[in-house]
Amino acid sequence: MEQRIADARDALLRHIRKENRAVDPKRLVELMAADGYSRREIQAALHLAMSRNQIRIDREMRFFRPGKTLQAA
């Protein structure tokens, strides 16, 4: 299970990198669900990535990678 969550976190970061901007949570969940991850795995991956400061949330509640220049969404 821990490996599956780590894989989900990697997929999550890959999707955010591919978008190259802040990503709406609903869209992110849709992308992750299309990859076959459950809502519980997606939530655990989000918590893991946030606890390691790999992603953050902006004022509009979108996810992004810290330290990266963001394009308008």
N, C-alpha and C positions, 0 to 999 in steps of 0.2 A: 504494500500500500504506500509506503514512504517513497519507493521508487516511482510509482505512478504519479504521486504528487509532485515530485521533482521533475518528472517528464512534463507534467501539466504546466509547471512554472516555466520551463524552457520554452514550451509552445507559446505561452502567454507573452514572454519577452520577445519571441520571434515575431508574433503578430504586431506588437507595439512597435518594434523596429521596422517592420515592413510598412506600416502606416506612416512612419516618420513624422508623427504629430500626436497630439493628445487624442486618445481614443475614448469614445462614448462607452460607458459600461455595458449598455444593452448590446451594442455591436460586438464588443469584446466577448460577451457571453455567447452570442450567436456563433462567432467564429470558433470559439473553443468547443461548443456543443457539436458543431459540424465536424470537428476533429475526433469526436467520440468521448469527450470527457463529461462526467456527471456534474451537476451543480455543486455537489459537495466537494468534488476534486477541484473545481474551478475556484471555489471559495477558499479552500486550503492553499491553493497555489497563489492566490492574491495575498493572503495573509503572510505566506512565506516570503514572497518577493518584497512586500512592504516592510517586513521586519528586518530584511537585509538591505534596506534602502535602495533596492533595484528599481522600484517604481514609486511614484508619488501621485497624489490627487490634486488637481487644480481647483480654482474657485467654482468652476462649472461642473465639478464632480467627474472630471474625465481623468483617465490614467495616462501618465507619461513617464519617460525615463528622466531622472534628475541629471542636470548638467548638460542637457542637449538643447539646442535652439529649436523652438517649436514653430511650426508653420500654423497659420490660422486654420481652424478646423472646418 
